[in-house]
Every structure is written in C-alpha cells, then in structure tokens.
Amino acid sequence: MAKNTVIIGLLGSVLDAGFHQERWQKWRPTVSLCKHADLPVARFDLIHLKAHEDIARCVAADIQRVSPNTAVNLVHQELKNPWDFGEVYESLHDFARNYSFAPEKEDYLVHITTGTHVQQICLFLLTESRHFPARLVQTSPAEPRRRGPEGRFSIIDLDLSKYDRIAARFQLEAKDAVSFLKSGIETRNARFNQLIEQIEHVAIHAKEPILLMGPTGAGKSQLGRRIYELKKARHQVSGAFVEVNCATVRGDAAMSTLFGHIRGAFTGAVKDRPGLLRAADKGLLFLDEVGELGLDEQAMLLRALEEKRFLPLGSDREVTSDFQLIAGTNRDLAAAVREGRFREDLLARMNLWTFRLPGLAERTEDIEPNLDHELDQFARRSGLRATFSKETREAFLSFSCSPSAKWGANFRDLNACVTRMGTLSPGGRITQEVLQGELERLRAAWSSPPGSQDHDSALASVLSEQSLKKLDLFDRVQLAFVIGVCKESATISDAGRRLFGVTREKRKVQNDSDRLRKYLARFGLDWQLCKGNRC
C-alpha cells in the first residue's frame, strides 16, 4: 500500500503572497508545489507567523482549489525575530518533538524554498539530524522558455549512504585519516588497526577528553599530536597543540606551569605567567604521564575540564580556556584511585574515551612495516640510506619476533636499534657483523634486571673501583638509577620529587632535596658530583 505524502513547509510572506486574480499568473512556491500530477500531496502542514495569518489563509484556500485532495493544516509559530538562529531553531525543534510522525503510513517532505534563510537552515539541520524523518523538497520557477506557474521541484535524500560517489569519498577520507594516525605505516595487526579506526572516528566526532593508556614507548605522545593535526586539518581546533610531561611539573612549580600565576604570587614571580592550559585555548592539551600529577593539580584540572575556567596562582580573578584534553599514562589509574593517589572524579571525567595502545611485542606482525618506517626516518635525519641484504633482514625479523625479544621500551627500542645499525654500517649496508653486534647488545640489555642497564659504567664515573666492590648488586642498581635521574633533572628538588613522588604525598614535611642529599651521602656522594659527571 502506497504511503501518503505529507509536506512540512514555511509560509513565504513575499513569494507566496497575493490576493488578486493576478496571483494565478505568478509562481508561488507553496501553491505551485501542489500542482504537480506526479507529486500528489495528502497533507500540507504550513508553518506561519501570526502577522501573516491572512496570507496563510489565502494560500490554504488556493491549495484546496488546485488540489482538492490536499488537506492544509495551518500551524501558528510565535517568533519575535525570524532571523534569530537560537529562537528559530528552538521553535522548530519543539515543533518536531511534538509532531506525531507515522513513517510507516506517511512519507514526509520538508519544503526549504520559503521562509528566512535562518528558518531554512534550521529546517535543514533538523532534517539532517532526523528530528524530521523526512527528505527535502526544493522548488524553483519554470525555465523562461516554458510557461506556467507550476515551476519545478526536486527531492533531496540526506541519507548520504545512498549516494555511491559520496559514500566512496567518505570511505576514502576515513581511510586516509586512519593512515595518517598510523604515520602512513601499513600495519597488519587486525586488533591494532581496528583500534586506530575507532580512535579516528572519536577524534573527529567527539570533543570530550581522550585517555590513551599503554606502556612507555608505545606511541601515545605521537598519536596525540597526530589527532591534533587531523582535527586542525578539519578546522575543528584553531589553537595550539600543547604537550606537557606531568612527571616534570610535579611539586611547587606545577600549579604555576599548568595554571599560570600573577606577578608577586610568590618569591621570584616578577611578571604574570599565563600557564599551559591557557596556551591550549581553542586547541588541544596533551598531558603525558597524567598519573604523575599531584592531587591539588588534579582538582584544578577537573574544574578546568568541567567549567572551562580556573584561578591562576595568587589571583582572585578566574580565567577561561576552552581546550580538548588528551591524557596519556602507563600507570593503572584505577589502582592509583584505590591507593588514594589519583582522584576518582577526575578519572571518571577522563574515562569516557579510553584506548589502550599495545606494546610492540604484542603485535609482532607490525615489526616489519615499522622497521621500514624507521629506516626511512633514519635516512631523513641523517641523509644516509641504510639497507639490509635479504638474509640479514630475515635474521633481524626472526629475532625481533621471537619470545626472547622483549622490546621493553617498544618503539624507542626499535628506533635506537635502527639508528645504531644505520650509523655503524659501512656504505649504508647493514652487515651480518653489525647485526650480530646489535642483537648481542639487545639480549644483554633485556636480560639485565630492570633499571640495571649499564649500571656499573654509570657508577664508575662517581665511585672508585674499591668502593664499587663493596656494594651489593641491589645497591648498585638502585644507586645507578638515582644518578641517572640526577643527570636528567635540572635541580636537586626536581630529582627528589621524581624519586619520592609517592611517599612524599604521605609526609607532613616534603623536603625531597634533603632526603636525596642524605641518600647520596650514604655512598660518599653529593649532588654536584652526580650532576657534573656523565654516564
């Protein structure tokens, strides 16, 4: 059984107007739409303003005259300003919400030729969003060579999946976006590819925070920047990409770094500082190692996420910043919540879109395409093209995919591995000798206890051979790690905060630098000695 055609349209106060006999010689969109034999209209719901009641009644009578089987339902719309987008959209949205649609019996067309441009745009948006389960109908006058006021009409279906060329273009754009997020690497792991497809869809359609989890070196930071570049290319962000390693901003300076301060907020604050959250306004803020943030900073971040405003340090005037957050972590944040080191409400706010990036050892089929990518990157950085022979390449891939290959630092390990082999290869050819040397180095590094890689060489720079012999392996590993942190830190306070990041939260007096001095003194060392020598 054929469905009845129902048209929903706006009265055209100018185009539809006319009270004298001459109006029948004029193209009037609403009346003319009901004159087409190939478009029988069962009902016309005509929306109009109270000020145009007379025109609406005349149009309704004329429709009955040219199409006696068409029932006209006049719908009064109260608008103070038909050019006010918010008012018009709200009014039409309420109309659609209260309309008794029966799509199993009726076929709906929304007429978008008449009304103000604002009304036409709102009708289009409500139809595209399926608030009106309808297609669009557009009318126009007849061509000059043809006579008659009937004009022409065309029906537009907004279900883009029905347009093969458009659907193919969307699929190509999505494929290009996924490839972009993967840095153009043709990865083969099905689960990873599916994960990136999900991330691409969320990145384009969502503004809420995204949480990227996974081991160190899995590519969280690089993916965060790629998401930003993808959104910027689609004009979804206009601000900057601001990346922060939260492990480096803990402690006294964290509030100022993230949220800014005003002049005089503390000793040394000689001028205002906007802070990194304000720098990310209208852009994207990537908080790497977000689990390292202190509880006070977490509370401020939560408010900034929910209300888009916060107080800089020392200020009594709030500032605003509208940014999208992407957070990265290699920690179990749920466990951190249970231990009281991470706010449950902040995790709930960030946990809407959570994706775990697998380590390299979890997708060994992707080692080969990533190897080629790293070789290309090495060539761009160094200007040297490094290549394998077929046998050498197979030997490397065989080792890389074996259970003995830990890839503990993931892509950082692979990047360093390719850099070393490429640099040591005479004439750019990675020989069996170079490969074997690299494999031995990797085996040794991965077989060492965690944190003990090259610990003796690190300690030899600050301790005598006699002192080294008096240390247990446990002390050697621990001390070597501490010295490494000291060398990477700008001040003794920064090093102390990194080393005592968990227990410091439980102490009434947080003097990290003093704790570190006392620890080093046990071995006859001090900060300057550790900082001044290179491992």
VEXRO-392174 format. One record per residue (C-alpha): x, z, y. Coordinates in pm, whole numbers, padded with zeros to 5 digits. Each point is the difference from the previous one (the first is absolute). Layout:
BEGIN
<x: X, z: Z, y: Y>
...
//
This chain:
BEGIN
<x: 00000, z: 00000, y: 00000>
<x: 00143, z: -00105, y: 00339>
<x: 00072, z: 00272, y: 00251>
<x: -00163, z: 00013, y: 00342>
<x: 00231, z: -00076, y: 00291>
<x: 00012, z: 00269, y: 00268>
<x: 00180, z: -00054, y: 00331>
<x: 00125, z: 00286, y: 00215>
<x: 00089, z: -00107, y: 00352>
<x: 00030, z: 00093, y: 00365>
<x: -00225, z: -00140, y: 00269>
<x: 00181, z: -00231, y: 00240>
<x: -00125, z: 00102, y: 00342>
<x: 00119, z: -00334, y: 00148>
<x: 00017, z: -00250, y: -00286>
<x: -00332, z: 00110, y: -00156>
<x: -00185, z: 00037, y: 00332>
<x: -00278, z: -00229, y: 00120>
<x: -00373, z: 00036, y: 00067>
<x: -00108, z: -00346, y: 00115>
<x: -00071, z: -00315, y: -00200>
<x: 00349, z: -00129, y: 00073>
<x: 00143, z: 00264, y: -00232>
<x: -00089, z: -00219, y: -00297>
<x: 00248, z: -00261, y: 00115>
<x: 00275, z: 00263, y: 00016>
<x: 00228, z: 00119, y: -00280>
<x: -00083, z: 00366, y: -00053>
<x: 00219, z: 00144, y: -00280>
<x: -00247, z: 00252, y: -00143>
<x: -00302, z: -00231, y: 00000>
<x: 00197, z: -00306, y: -00107>
<x: 00140, z: 00189, y: -00302>
<x: -00352, z: 00016, y: -00143>
<x: -00062, z: -00374, y: 00032>
<x: 00225, z: -00114, y: -00287>
<x: -00186, z: -00115, y: -00311>
<x: 00304, z: 00082, y: -00216>
<x: 00009, z: 00360, y: 00124>
<x: -00343, z: 00159, y: -00053>
<x: -00003, z: 00342, y: 00168>
<x: -00231, z: 00266, y: -00144>
<x: 00073, z: 00261, y: 00268>
<x: 00190, z: 00018, y: 00326>
<x: 00104, z: 00346, y: 00121>
<x: 00063, z: -00060, y: 00370>
<x: 00195, z: 00273, y: 00184>
<x: -00060, z: 00015, y: 00377>
<x: 00030, z: 00228, y: 00302>
<x: -00305, z: 00154, y: 00162>
<x: 00065, z: -00197, y: 00317>
<x: -00043, z: -00324, y: -00196>
<x: -00329, z: 00092, y: -00168>
<x: -00190, z: -00295, y: 00154>
<x: 00260, z: -00253, y: -00114>
<x: -00003, z: 00153, y: -00350>
<x: -00378, z: -00029, y: -00027>
<x: 00009, z: -00362, y: 00115>
<x: 00276, z: -00085, y: -00250>
<x: -00196, z: 00172, y: -00281>
<x: -00310, z: -00204, y: 00083>
<x: 00200, z: -00322, y: 00010>
<x: 00155, z: 00075, y: -00339>
<x: -00348, z: 00049, y: -00145>
<x: -00098, z: -00334, y: 00147>
<x: 00290, z: -00201, y: -00147>
<x: 00018, z: 00199, y: -00326>
<x: -00336, z: 00163, y: -00086>
<x: 00142, z: 00154, y: -00321>
<x: 00264, z: 00197, y: 00190>
<x: -00085, z: 00360, y: 00082>
<x: 00170, z: 00122, y: 00318>
<x: 00094, z: 00365, y: 00030>
<x: 00094, z: 00102, y: 00354>
<x: 00260, z: 00279, y: 00000>
<x: 00048, z: 00188, y: 00327>
<x: 00361, z: 00101, y: 00072>
<x: 00074, z: 00253, y: 00273>
<x: 00334, z: -00071, y: 00170>
<x: 00124, z: 00113, y: 00340>
<x: 00276, z: -00260, y: -00005>
<x: -00007, z: -00290, y: -00253>
<x: 00369, z: -00062, y: 00083>
<x: 00111, z: 00351, y: -00104>
<x: 00164, z: -00044, y: -00342>
<x: -00044, z: 00361, y: -00115>
<x: -00366, z: 00018, y: 00099>
<x: -00087, z: -00339, y: -00148>
<x: 00182, z: 00064, y: -00328>
<x: -00161, z: 00342, y: -00043>
<x: -00347, z: -00143, y: 00066>
<x: 00039, z: -00289, y: -00245>
<x: 00164, z: 00230, y: -00256>
<x: -00304, z: 00231, y: 00015>
<x: -00229, z: -00300, y: -00037>
<x: 00187, z: -00116, y: -00313>
<x: 00009, z: 00350, y: -00148>
<x: -00376, z: 00043, y: 00037>
<x: -00092, z: -00353, y: -00113>
<x: -00177, z: -00028, y: -00336>
<x: 00210, z: -00271, y: -00161>
<x: -00128, z: -00152, y: -00326>
<x: 00276, z: -00247, y: -00097>
<x: -00154, z: -00056, y: -00342>
<x: -00305, z: -00155, y: 00171>
<x: 00129, z: -00119, y: 00336>
<x: 00290, z: -00212, y: 00123>
<x: 00127, z: 00119, y: 00341>
<x: 00150, z: -00207, y: 00279>
<x: 00140, z: 00154, y: 00320>
<x: -00036, z: -00230, y: 00300>
<x: 00303, z: 00035, y: 00231>
<x: -00066, z: -00276, y: 00256>
<x: -00199, z: 00206, y: 00249>
<x: 00058, z: 00331, y: 00177>
<x: 00305, z: 00116, y: 00195>
<x: 00347, z: -00064, y: -00143>
<x: 00027, z: 00373, y: -00070>
<x: -00326, z: -00004, y: -00198>
<x: 00118, z: -00306, y: -00196>
<x: 00332, z: 00166, y: -00084>
<x: -00175, z: 00318, y: -00117>
<x: -00238, z: -00199, y: -00219>
<x: 00296, z: -00184, y: -00152>
<x: 00186, z: 00325, y: -00074>
<x: -00303, z: 00166, y: -00157>
<x: -00060, z: -00305, y: -00216>
<x: 00364, z: -00027, y: -00102>
<x: -00002, z: 00370, y: -00097>
<x: -00319, z: -00057, y: -00204>
<x: -00213, z: 00235, y: 00210>
<x: -00214, z: -00314, y: 00016>
<x: 00004, z: -00147, y: -00355>
<x: -00026, z: -00345, y: 00149>
<x: 00157, z: -00330, y: 00088>
<x: 00040, z: -00123, y: 00356>
<x: -00197, z: -00288, y: 00147>
<x: 00128, z: -00186, y: 00306>
<x: -00213, z: -00248, y: 00198>
<x: 00088, z: -00267, y: 00256>
<x: -00180, z: -00280, y: 00192>
<x: -00034, z: -00344, y: -00153>
<x: 00267, z: -00260, y: 00068>
<x: -00060, z: -00195, y: 00324>
<x: -00089, z: -00321, y: -00189>
<x: -00272, z: 00180, y: -00192>
<x: -00321, z: 00111, y: 00158>
<x: -00206, z: 00305, y: -00070>
<x: 00019, z: 00372, y: 00072>
<x: 00055, z: 00104, y: -00363>
<x: 00377, z: -00005, y: 00030>
<x: 00228, z: 00081, y: -00292>
<x: 00079, z: 00307, y: -00206>
<x: 00280, z: 00105, y: -00234>
<x: 00018, z: 00294, y: -00237>
<x: 00323, z: 00198, y: -00032>
<x: 00068, z: 00220, y: -00303>
<x: 00247, z: 00279, y: 00083>
<x: 00089, z: 00054, y: -00367>
<x: 00345, z: -00155, y: 00040>
<x: 00058, z: 00001, y: -00376>
<x: -00238, z: -00298, y: -00016>
<x: 00236, z: -00209, y: 00213>
<x: 00273, z: -00115, y: -00235>
<x: 00250, z: -00098, y: 00270>
<x: -00045, z: 00328, y: 00188>
<x: 00020, z: 00205, y: -00319>
<x: 00316, z: -00185, y: -00104>
<x: 00152, z: 00067, y: 00342>
<x: -00081, z: 00372, y: -00022>
<x: 00156, z: 00015, y: -00347>
<x: 00313, z: -00172, y: 00129>
<x: 00025, z: 00242, y: 00295>
<x: -00039, z: 00299, y: -00234>
<x: 00265, z: -00142, y: -00233>
<x: 00237, z: -00054, y: 00293>
<x: -00063, z: 00355, y: 00122>
<x: 00072, z: 00148, y: -00343>
<x: 00321, z: -00205, y: -00024>
<x: 00098, z: 00123, y: 00346>
<x: -00046, z: 00365, y: -00103>
<x: 00228, z: -00070, y: -00298>
<x: 00265, z: -00158, y: 00228>
<x: -00068, z: -00334, y: -00166>
<x: 00122, z: 00130, y: -00339>
<x: -00191, z: -00151, y: -00293>
<x: -00048, z: 00327, y: -00184>
<x: -00125, z: -00017, y: -00359>
<x: -00128, z: 00350, y: -00074>
<x: -00379, z: -00032, y: -00019>
<x: -00074, z: 00358, y: 00106>
<x: 00234, z: -00021, y: 00299>
<x: -00149, z: -00333, y: 00110>
<x: -00349, z: 00146, y: -00024>
<x: 00114, z: 00301, y: 00203>
<x: 00137, z: -00221, y: 00279>
<x: -00324, z: -00203, y: 00005>
<x: -00193, z: 00324, y: 00054>
<x: 00239, z: 00110, y: 00274>
<x: -00036, z: -00339, y: 00172>
<x: -00380, z: 00028, y: 00000>
<x: 00005, z: 00358, y: 00131>
<x: 00266, z: -00080, y: 00262>
<x: -00217, z: -00273, y: 00151>
<x: -00339, z: 00171, y: -00024>
<x: 00075, z: 00368, y: 00060>
<x: 00124, z: 00205, y: 00295>
<x: 00016, z: 00331, y: -00186>
<x: 00331, z: 00159, y: -00107>
<x: 00182, z: -00146, y: -00300>
<x: 00212, z: 00221, y: -00227>
<x: 00283, z: -00168, y: -00190>
<x: 00142, z: 00209, y: -00283>
<x: 00292, z: -00073, y: -00228>
<x: 00363, z: 00080, y: -00072>
<x: 00281, z: -00037, y: 00249>
<x: 00101, z: -00362, y: 00049>
<x: -00327, z: -00144, y: -00137>
<x: -00059, z: -00192, y: 00324>
<x: -00249, z: 00219, y: 00188>
<x: 00164, z: -00041, y: 00339>
<x: 00039, z: -00376, y: -00033>
<x: -00361, z: -00036, y: -00114>
<x: -00117, z: 00207, y: 00298>
<x: 00174, z: -00235, y: 00242>
<x: -00141, z: -00304, y: -00182>
<x: -00352, z: 00140, y: 00030>
<x: 00055, z: 00038, y: 00373>
<x: 00127, z: -00357, y: 00035>
<x: -00298, z: -00129, y: -00197>
<x: -00247, z: 00187, y: 00222>
<x: 00179, z: -00109, y: 00317>
<x: -00013, z: -00366, y: -00107>
<x: -00378, z: 00040, y: -00029>
<x: -00022, z: 00171, y: 00341>
<x: -00118, z: 00326, y: -00156>
<x: 00272, z: 00202, y: 00173>
<x: 00163, z: -00062, y: 00336>
<x: 00234, z: 00298, y: 00023>
<x: 00336, z: 00073, y: -00157>
<x: 00109, z: 00089, y: -00352>
<x: 00147, z: 00349, y: 00019>
<x: 00182, z: 00133, y: -00306>
<x: 00093, z: 00367, y: -00039>
<x: 00190, z: 00167, y: -00282>
<x: -00165, z: 00341, y: 00001>
<x: 00298, z: 00154, y: -00181>
<x: 00204, z: -00054, y: 00316>
<x: -00247, z: 00151, y: 00250>
<x: -00071, z: 00337, y: -00157>
<x: 00046, z: 00322, y: 00190>
<x: 00012, z: 00072, y: 00372>
<x: 00031, z: -00361, y: 00114>
<x: -00282, z: -00135, y: -00220>
<x: -00285, z: 00075, y: 00243>
<x: 00181, z: -00164, y: 00291>
<x: 00104, z: -00304, y: -00204>
<x: -00346, z: -00069, y: -00136>
<x: -00235, z: 00123, y: 00271>
<x: 00222, z: -00007, y: 00308>
<x: 00064, z: 00267, y: 00262>
<x: -00021, z: 00047, y: 00373>
<x: 00286, z: 00080, y: 00228>
<x: 00097, z: 00367, y: -00018>
<x: -00180, z: 00060, y: -00332>
<x: 00320, z: 00155, y: -00136>
<x: 00365, z: 00033, y: 00086>
<x: 00147, z: -00346, y: 00027>
<x: -00332, z: -00178, y: 00065>
<x: 00112, z: -00160, y: 00324>
<x: -00260, z: -00277, y: -00005>
<x: -00328, z: -00092, y: -00168>
<x: 00014, z: -00150, y: -00349>
<x: -00301, z: -00200, y: -00123>
<x: 00065, z: 00054, y: -00374>
<x: -00026, z: -00238, y: -00292>
<x: -00377, z: 00030, y: -00048>
<x: -00059, z: -00133, y: 00349>
<x: 00257, z: -00274, y: -00060>
<x: -00221, z: -00115, y: -00291>
<x: -00314, z: -00031, y: 00215>
<x: -00202, z: -00309, y: -00104>
<x: 00259, z: -00053, y: -00272>
<x: 00107, z: 00149, y: -00330>
<x: 00178, z: 00330, y: -00067>
<x: 00197, z: 00017, y: -00326>
<x: 00086, z: 00357, y: -00100>
<x: 00251, z: -00020, y: -00281>
<x: 00046, z: 00314, y: -00213>
<x: -00312, z: 00148, y: 00158>
<x: 00020, z: 00291, y: -00244>
<x: 00300, z: 00129, y: 00197>
<x: -00207, z: 00075, y: 00311>
<x: -00041, z: 00366, y: 00092>
<x: -00345, z: 00161, y: -00004>
<x: -00025, z: 00012, y: 00380>
<x: 00078, z: -00370, y: 00029>
<x: -00252, z: -00071, y: -00276>
<x: -00275, z: 00177, y: 00197>
<x: 00081, z: -00201, y: 00313>
<x: 00008, z: -00324, y: -00197>
<x: -00340, z: 00072, y: -00154>
<x: -00156, z: 00043, y: 00344>
<x: 00169, z: -00314, y: 00127>
<x: -00144, z: -00194, y: -00295>
<x: -00352, z: 00133, y: 00034>
<x: -00037, z: 00015, y: 00379>
<x: 00268, z: -00246, y: 00119>
<x: 00131, z: 00262, y: 00243>
<x: 00247, z: 00288, y: 00005>
<x: 00200, z: 00228, y: 00228>
<x: 00366, z: -00078, y: 00072>
<x: 00231, z: 00299, y: -00021>
<x: -00035, z: 00220, y: 00309>
<x: -00296, z: -00195, y: 00143>
<x: -00356, z: 00115, y: 00061>
<x: -00124, z: -00356, y: 00039>
<x: -00091, z: -00205, y: -00307>
<x: 00127, z: -00353, y: -00054>
<x: -00147, z: -00271, y: -00221>
<x: 00141, z: -00242, y: -00253>
<x: -00202, z: -00235, y: -00218>
<x: 00227, z: -00088, y: -00291>
<x: -00037, z: -00076, y: -00369>
<x: 00199, z: 00223, y: -00232>
<x: 00191, z: -00105, y: -00308>
<x: 00172, z: 00289, y: -00175>
<x: 00261, z: -00018, y: -00273>
<x: 00112, z: 00270, y: -00238>
<x: 00184, z: 00052, y: -00326>
<x: -00141, z: 00352, y: -00031>
<x: -00307, z: 00118, y: -00189>
<x: -00207, z: 00095, y: 00303>
<x: -00275, z: 00156, y: -00213>
<x: 00260, z: 00240, y: -00143>
<x: 00129, z: 00063, y: 00353>
<x: -00356, z: 00097, y: 00101>
<x: -00021, z: 00248, y: -00288>
<x: 00334, z: 00149, y: 00105>
<x: -00115, z: 00035, y: 00361>
<x: 00253, z: -00253, y: 00134>
<x: -00248, z: -00270, y: 00093>
<x: -00340, z: 00023, y: 00166>
<x: -00290, z: -00082, y: -00227>
<x: -00209, z: -00140, y: 00287>
<x: 00280, z: -00234, y: 00108>
<x: 00043, z: -00129, y: -00355>
<x: -00374, z: -00060, y: -00022>
<x: 00015, z: -00197, y: 00326>
<x: 00290, z: -00216, y: -00124>
<x: -00122, z: -00037, y: -00356>
<x: -00273, z: -00259, y: 00060>
<x: 00229, z: -00292, y: -00089>
<x: 00280, z: 00115, y: -00230>
<x: 00229, z: -00238, y: -00185>
<x: 00289, z: 00092, y: -00229>
<x: 00288, z: -00246, y: -00003>
<x: 00169, z: -00011, y: -00342>
<x: 00375, z: 00031, y: -00037>
<x: 00212, z: -00298, y: -00098>
<x: 00048, z: 00131, y: -00355>
<x: -00381, z: -00001, y: -00042>
<x: -00021, z: -00376, y: 00054>
<x: 00309, z: -00150, y: -00156>
<x: -00153, z: -00349, y: -00006>
<x: 00038, z: 00003, y: 00380>
<x: 00374, z: 00068, y: -00006>
<x: 00090, z: -00370, y: -00030>
<x: -00201, z: -00125, y: 00303>
<x: 00122, z: 00301, y: 00201>
<x: 00357, z: -00080, y: -00103>
<x: -00039, z: -00350, y: 00144>
<x: -00149, z: 00150, y: 00317>
<x: 00295, z: 00240, y: 00039>
<x: 00248, z: -00285, y: -00052>
<x: -00175, z: -00195, y: 00278>
<x: 00008, z: 00304, y: 00227>
<x: 00370, z: 00052, y: -00072>
<x: 00069, z: -00362, y: 00094>
<x: -00185, z: 00042, y: 00331>
<x: 00185, z: 00321, y: 00084>
<x: 00349, z: -00106, y: -00100>
<x: -00004, z: -00377, y: 00020>
<x: 00124, z: -00007, y: -00363>
<x: -00203, z: -00146, y: -00284>
<x: 00053, z: 00198, y: -00322>
<x: -00110, z: -00152, y: -00332>
<x: 00007, z: 00081, y: -00373>
<x: 00089, z: -00218, y: -00290>
<x: -00282, z: -00027, y: -00253>
<x: 00173, z: 00243, y: -00241>
<x: 00085, z: 00253, y: 00272>
<x: -00353, z: -00008, y: 00140>
<x: -00150, z: 00056, y: -00346>
<x: 00238, z: 00290, y: -00061>
<x: -00095, z: 00164, y: 00330>
<x: -00375, z: -00043, y: -00063>
<x: 00035, z: 00128, y: -00356>
<x: 00164, z: 00318, y: 00128>
<x: -00240, z: 00033, y: 00294>
<x: -00306, z: -00004, y: -00225>
<x: 00145, z: 00230, y: -00266>
<x: -00096, z: 00369, y: -00038>
<x: 00347, z: 00103, y: 00119>
<x: -00064, z: -00153, y: 00344>
<x: -00153, z: 00287, y: 00200>
<x: -00024, z: -00164, y: 00343>
<x: -00032, z: 00349, y: 00145>
<x: 00009, z: -00120, y: 00361>
<x: -00205, z: -00308, y: -00090>
<x: 00052, z: -00291, y: 00240>
<x: 00275, z: 00184, y: 00182>
<x: 00192, z: 00001, y: -00327>
<x: -00065, z: -00371, y: -00053>
<x: 00093, z: -00086, y: 00358>
<x: 00326, z: 00196, y: -00022>
<x: 00076, z: -00153, y: -00340>
<x: -00038, z: -00358, y: 00127>
<x: 00199, z: 00079, y: 00315>
<x: 00292, z: 00137, y: -00200>
<x: 00004, z: -00287, y: -00250>
<x: -00037, z: -00264, y: 00273>
<x: 00277, z: 00150, y: 00209>
<x: 00243, z: 00030, y: -00293>
<x: -00063, z: -00349, y: -00139>
<x: 00279, z: -00251, y: 00063>
<x: -00140, z: -00328, y: 00132>
<x: -00353, z: 00139, y: -00015>
<x: -00012, z: -00013, y: -00381>
<x: -00096, z: 00331, y: -00165>
<x: 00233, z: 00012, y: -00302>
<x: -00029, z: 00194, y: -00323>
<x: 00277, z: 00227, y: 00124>
<x: -00186, z: 00083, y: 00321>
<x: -00323, z: 00050, y: -00192>
<x: 00159, z: 00234, y: -00255>
<x: 00154, z: 00207, y: 00278>
<x: -00338, z: 00035, y: 00168>
<x: -00179, z: 00090, y: -00324>
<x: 00255, z: 00270, y: -00074>
<x: -00049, z: 00142, y: 00346>
<x: -00380, z: 00003, y: -00039>
<x: 00020, z: 00163, y: -00344>
<x: 00228, z: 00271, y: 00134>
<x: -00220, z: 00065, y: 00302>
<x: -00320, z: 00016, y: -00204>
<x: 00151, z: 00222, y: -00270>
<x: 00123, z: 00260, y: 00252>
<x: -00214, z: 00307, y: 00069>
<x: -00233, z: -00047, y: 00300>
<x: 00187, z: 00046, y: 00325>
<x: 00343, z: -00003, y: -00165>
<x: 00102, z: -00362, y: 00061>
<x: 00356, z: -00010, y: 00130>
<x: -00016, z: 00375, y: 00062>
<x: 00366, z: 00060, y: -00079>
<x: 00115, z: -00262, y: 00251>
<x: -00229, z: 00152, y: 00262>
<x: 00136, z: 00351, y: -00061>
<x: 00360, z: -00119, y: -00007>
<x: -00028, z: -00085, y: 00369>
<x: -00066, z: 00363, y: 00096>
<x: 00142, z: 00210, y: -00287>
<x: 00343, z: 00019, y: -00159>
<x: 00049, z: -00097, y: -00363>
<x: 00058, z: 00367, y: -00087>
<x: -00327, z: 00104, y: 00165>
<x: -00186, z: -00277, y: -00182>
<x: 00118, z: 00124, y: -00339>
<x: -00153, z: 00341, y: 00070>
<x: -00350, z: -00143, y: 00047>
<x: -00260, z: -00030, y: -00274>
<x: -00168, z: -00340, y: -00039>
<x: -00321, z: 00153, y: 00141>
<x: 00177, z: 00107, y: 00321>
<x: 00181, z: -00335, y: 00028>
<x: -00324, z: -00198, y: -00016>
<x: -00182, z: 00229, y: 00243>
<x: 00285, z: 00019, y: 00252>
<x: 00057, z: -00378, y: -00010>
<x: -00366, z: -00057, y: 00082>
<x: 00014, z: 00249, y: 00289>
<x: 00311, z: -00171, y: 00143>
<x: -00177, z: -00336, y: -00027>
<x: -00295, z: 00135, y: 00200>
<x: 00239, z: 00140, y: 00261>
<x: 00166, z: -00338, y: 00046>
<x: -00338, z: -00172, y: 00045>
<x: -00133, z: 00256, y: 00251>
<x: 00061, z: 00002, y: 00374>
<x: 00013, z: 00380, y: 00034>
<x: 00035, z: 00303, y: -00223>
<x: -00362, z: 00089, y: 00084>
<x: -00121, z: -00339, y: -00126>
<x: 00198, z: 00043, y: -00322>
<x: -00136, z: 00352, y: -00048>
<x: -00359, z: -00112, y: 00045>
<x: 00042, z: -00269, y: -00264>
<x: 00169, z: 00230, y: -00249>
<x: -00236, z: 00296, y: 00045>
<x: -00317, z: -00194, y: 00077>
<x: -00221, z: 00186, y: -00249>
<x: 00122, z: 00359, y: 00015>
<x: 00029, z: -00003, y: 00380>
<x: -00381, z: -00009, y: 00026>
<x: -00020, z: 00333, y: -00183>
<x: 00256, z: 00184, y: 00216>
<x: -00089, z: 00197, y: 00310>
<x: 00329, z: -00095, y: 00167>
<x: 00093, z: -00366, y: -00042>
<x: 00374, z: -00021, y: 00066>
<x: 00094, z: -00297, y: -00215>
<x: 00338, z: -00057, y: 00163>
<x: 00108, z: 00357, y: -00072>
<x: -00105, z: -00031, y: -00366>
<x: 00202, z: -00321, y: -00031>
<x: 00307, z: 00155, y: 00165>
<x: -00009, z: 00293, y: -00243>
<x: -00036, z: -00236, y: -00299>
<x: 00299, z: -00210, y: 00108>
<x: 00205, z: 00312, y: 00070>
<x: -00029, z: 00097, y: -00370>
<x: 00230, z: -00295, y: -00073>
<x: 00226, z: 00047, y: 00301>
<x: -00166, z: -00286, y: 00189>
<x: -00162, z: -00039, y: 00340>
<x: -00225, z: -00256, y: 00172>
<x: 00275, z: -00179, y: 00189>
<x: 00208, z: -00050, y: -00312>
<x: -00294, z: -00142, y: -00197>
<x: -00110, z: -00219, y: 00288>
<x: 00342, z: -00128, y: 00090>
<x: 00100, z: -00137, y: -00342>
<x: -00148, z: -00304, y: -00175>
<x: -00088, z: -00006, y: -00366>
//
